[in-house]
């Protein structure tokens, strides 16, 4: 997963929900360089009785925001969505250089 272009990451999930595994895997896949390099990361475990929804939200350096429901796919599927936009930014960066 290309995290170079992430500026904000927000993950929230219920510990026993269908998307919890995907959300935890996503958080584990974020490299240390992104965690210490200025990317703001907010992870929140929701109470089981609450009515909050599971979500993974990533904001990119160009301001584009992708919100996904971790219940709708596996980590690989979600990673491809984020990588798709990261690839576009990577190409734009090479063109501008």
C-alpha positions, 0 to 999 in steps of 0.5 A: 500500500502506497502511503506516501501521499496520505495526510490524514487517516481516520479508522473507526470500527466495532471490535466484533463487527464484520469489518473489524479484521479489515480495519485492524489489518489496514492500521497494521499495514501503515508503515512507521515512516507514515506514522512518524512522518506527519500523517495524522492517524486517528483510530477509534474502537466504537462501543458495541452498543453504540450506533456509530458506523465502521469506516476507513477514511483517507485524505490525500495530499491533493485534498481528495478523500476516500471513505470506505466501509471495511465490511464491504471488502477485504484489505486487499480490495481496499488497498487497491482503491487507495493505491489507485489514487496514490498512483495518480499522484505519483504520475502527476509528481513525475510529470511536474518534476 
